Every structure is written in C-alpha cells, then in structure tokens.
C-alpha cells in the first residue's frame, strides 16, 4: 500500500494546506522515491476503478492482517 499512510487528525483535516501537502509529498519521496511519486500522481488522472465485491473483501482482509502485523511489531497486542 504505497499511498495509504497514517496521519494525525490535524494533518488529515488540512491536506488542502500547501505546507501540509508539501510535507506529505516530501515524506512520500523519502519513502518511495521521486519516480514512484510521479507515477502515483499520473494515476490521479485516470478514471476511478470499479471494484467487484470479492476484491473489496480481500482488500479488507489484507489491511486487517497488515494492521495486526504492525500492532504486534510495535507491541500493542
């Protein structure tokens, strides 16, 4: 999940703010590299994808598993 990352409530509410947006962009470049960030930006111009039910269910399962892994990693379980 490259374009899914936790953020605080303040940042989430202010994503239209240029300072917050630039900070997130910097984070993404540090994390994934300039080339990948540009590729993600190009994807924003494509029409939205229509998901089938099974894909959504699998996506949900994958995210729940990743959450469990991260909670275990940081010792919250």
N, C-alpha and C positions, 0 to 999 in steps of 0.2 A: 504494500500500500504506500505508494510514494506521495500521494497528495492528501493523505489523511494524517494529521498530527494533532496532539493535544495542545490546547492553549487556554489561557485564563479567560474568565468571563469578560474582563475589560478589553482584552485584545479581540475577542470574538465579536464584541459589540462595535468595535471601532475599525473593522477591516477596511472600510472605505477611507480611513485616515491614511494619508500618504506616508507618514512616519511609521505607522504600524505595518502597512503593506510592504514598505521597503525593508523593514526589519525581517519580516517573514520571507521575503524574496532572498535576502542575504542568508538566512538560515537554510533555505532550500538549496541554494547554490553550494553552500558549505557541505550540506548533507549529500547531495546527488550530482553536483557539478553543473556548470553553466549550460552545457549541451542538453542535458536531460530536462532542465528547467525550461529551456526554449522549446523543446519538443512538447512538454506539457502545455505550454502557452498556445502552441499551434492547435492542440486538441480542443481548446475552448471555442474555436470557430466551427467545429463540426456540429451537425445536428445531434440532439440528445439521443442516447441509445435507448431502445425499448427492451426492457428486461423481461424475461419469462419467469414465472413463479419459482421454478426449480433453481434458477440462477440466484435469485434473491435469498432463498432459503440456504443455499450453500454458502453464499457470501456472508450471511449472518452467522452461520456455524464457524466459518473461518475466523471472523472477527472475534467471536466469543473465545475461541481457542487461543488467539493471539493475546487477548486480554488476560486470560488465565496464566499464560506463559509469562507475561510481563509482571503480573501480580506476584507470581512465585519468585521471579527474578529479583524483585525489589523487596520481597519478604512480607507481603501483605496477606498472605494466606496462612 
